[in-house]
């Protein structure tokens, strides 16, 4: 049995304006995206900037992609190789 709300539950709450749900999603995925970015970017600051941009893009698109937040984050994170820092 999973602990806490699912990604979909959190995304629904974010759509309703719940900032704590947004923080929970960011906490859940920041480390994963930072590690993923480290495979493509040499600069820790650059990786953090790109991850921040991923979250901004996900937040801006949460209304249309709320139920697919993980896939959206990973798809946006997949654009990391295109960045040069």
N, C-alpha and C positions, 0 to 999 in steps of 0.2 A: 504494500500500500504506500502510495506517495505521500510525502510530507508537504503540507502547504498547498496553495493554489497552483493550478496548471498554468502554463504559458497562455492558454486561451482565456482562462479566467482573468488573469492579470491584464491581458490585452483589452478585454471587454471593460474592465475597470478603468484603464487608461483612456479608452474612448469616452468614458463618462466623466473624465477630468480628475481621476484619482492619482495624485502625484506620488503617493506611497507605492502604488502599484507600478508606476514607472520606475521608481527607485529599485523596487524588487526585481524587475526585469533587467535593469542595468546591472545590478549586483550579480544576477544569475549569469549574464553573458559577457561581462567586461573581461574577466580573466580568460575565457575561451577565445575571444576575439583578439586580445593582446598576444596570446600565444600563437594564434594563427598568423597575425600580422608579423610576428617576429621571424617567421619563415621567409618573408619577402622583403622586409625593410630592416635596415641596419640601425637606424636611430630610434631610441626609446621614445623620444619626444615626438618623432614623426609617426610612430605607431599609435601613440596616444591620441594625436590629432586626427588620424584617420578613423580610429575607433569612435571618437567623439562625433565625427561626421557621419559614421554609420548609424549611430543612435539618433542623430538629428534627422536623417533621412527616414529612418524607421518611424520616428514620432510623427513626422509630417505626413506619412502614408498610412498611419495606423487605422484610419477609418476604413480604408479599402482592403487592408491586409491584416486586420486585427486577429483573425483566427489562424493566421499563418505566420505569427511573429517569429518563430524560430527559423523557418525557411527564409523569411524576408531578411532577417539579420545575417544569416549565412550567405544568402545571395549577395547582399550588399557587402558583406565581409569578403566575398569572393572577388570583389573589385580591387582588393588590396594590391595584387600584383601589378596593377596598372599605375600605381602611385610611385613616384620616385622621391626619396627624401635624402 
